[in-house]
């Protein structure tokens, strides 16, 4: 009888170790355990090897924990039936439920989450032996699961990770930001890095209507004068029509050429010193474009659509601004495009990117269907509104302040209370009283 009781205690101890291993190796502590990589010692190296294949730990823990708990419950039931007769089944069920919940689930997992590094070192040798011993069984179970998934209507990728790494990191950043461990500005920068693979160059490019370009047919003296007054160091030049970009003029190359001809501007050949333009598709992701910038050691590219027409340009600085926010220097024009008002509203230029407004005001306006505030209003309203019209969508009230021809130039935005969220309705699109600004 004492032997059976001792066996039950031993099995519960094994279950506690397995539960602690599950919490420390597959829970929120995994990122913290990578700090052990730089430490010396056999146990630190054992933790590192276990983290290389966390899926094996999951399978081993689930199988072994289920096995030992069932075996412990069976032994305890047999013991209690011998002592109390048929009523022992009920007593055993109550006793094992309390023992499993308290001593093999709550207690070891709480300790593991509170002291992940210490727990990892403690259970690493045990888990190495367990994973090796149950490897054939867990591999067989994994094979059966993959085969069963192939028979389901929704065939999933067997190699896909249920929790994508980027989504897991983003969730951790948001949680730490809410708890105050990560500053809001740092969270925006970390989120910007994760967004590089999702955004395309068309989302951040300078539109062709806002590009500063020069006509190669102009006199060299006029081009040089315009370059000196420009705030940009690289300027596209065109021939015959503005869409026909034939080169990119770098001010450093221009100064070098002027020095070679004795500063005689009439001897300058603009096309001869202009660099060959680099064209990229508008569907290129920011991550790929950043890698191309680094590979080519370039800082500017012209963006074209599927028909080869120039839509705008993108620079290395534009991509970096998606991470760190707006970058300004002594030559940038000081223009305020987002103007908070005393009454809590915000006056915004129509050309302001939605992502910039969200970052500046800590808002959550959707940027899936439009890039700028003007584009969002037109997309939601399904029309080009008149000044004075008011719309409410996605929890924000938007009043059109100014419009130039078919272009919305200024919008007043107010974030509504949580209870005021509603979708756009036709009634909301009725012209309101005109506002003079």
C-alpha positions, 0 to 999 in steps of 0.5 A: 500500500505504501509502495502504491502511494509512493508511486503516485507521489513520484508520478505527481512530481514528474507531472509537476516537472513537465508542467513547469517545462511546458510553461518555461519553454513554450510560454511567454518566457521563451524570449527571456531564455535566449539571454542564457545563450551568452552564459557558460555552463552545460545547463545553459547550453542544454537550454539553448539546444532545447529552444532550437526545436520547441515543437518537440518539447510540446509533443513530449510534454503533452504525451508524457504529462497525460500518461503520468497523470492517467497512471497516477489516477489509476493507482490512486483509484485502486488504492482508495477502492481497496481502502473504502470500497466502491466509494473510493472511486469518488474519493480518488477522483476528488483527491487527484483533481485537487492534487493535479490542479494545485501541485502539478499545474498552478504551483509549478507553472506559477513558479516557472513564470516567476523564475524562468531562467532558474526553472529552465536550468533546473528542468533542462537535463530532465527534458533532454532525457525525456525528449530523447526517450519519447522521441519515436513516440512523439514523431509517430504522433506528429505523423498521424496528426499531419495525415489526419489534417490532410483529410480535413476540408481546410488543408493547412500547411503542415510546416506553418506556425500557428502563431506567426513570429511577427504577430507574436512579437507585435502582441508582446510589444503592445502588451508591454506598452500597455503595461508601461514597460515600453515607451510609446515612441519605442513601440512605434519604431518596433512596429515600423520595423515589422510593417516593412514586409507588409507595406509597398513603396506605393504606400509611402512614395512621393507622388509625381504631382509633388515631385520636383523635377527639371527639364533637361532642355532648360539652360544649364544656368537656369537648372543650376540656379533651381538646384541651388534653391532646392532642398533636395540633393537628388533631382530627377530630370526629364525630356520632352514630357515630365513623365519621361525621366531620363536621369537623376542629377546629384548636387555633389556630381554637379559641383564636381563637374563645375570645378572641372570646367572652371565654374563656367556654367555654360560648359556643363553637360547636364545629361552627361553628369546625370545618373541613370534613373532606377525604376522599381515596381509600385508593388515592391515591399519596403523590406525588399526595397530597403535591401535593394537600396543597401545592395545598390548603395543607392538612395532614390528610386522612381516608382512605376506602375504596371504600365511603366508610367512613373507614379512617384519616387521613393528614397531611403529616408522615406523608408527610415521614416516609417521606422523612426518617424519624421526626419527633418534637417536645416534645409527642410521646409517647416510646414505643419500639416497636422494642427491640433485645435483647442476644442479637441479636433485636429485640422489635417491637410488632405495629403497627410498619410494616414500612417503619419496621422495615426503615429502622431495622434496615436489613432487607429484610422484604417490604411488598407484601402487608402494612403492619405486622409483625402483618399480615405474620405473619398473611399468611404464616402464614395464621392468627392465631397463639398466643403462643409460636408460631414462624415462619420466612420470608423469612430471619427467625425470628419468635416471637409474644410477646403477643396481645390477642384477635385482634390480635398485639401483640408479636413477637420477630424474629431475622435468620437467616444467609444459609444459614438462609433458608427458606420457611414450613412447617407444621412451623414453625407448631407451638406452641413453648414459651411465653415469659414477658416 
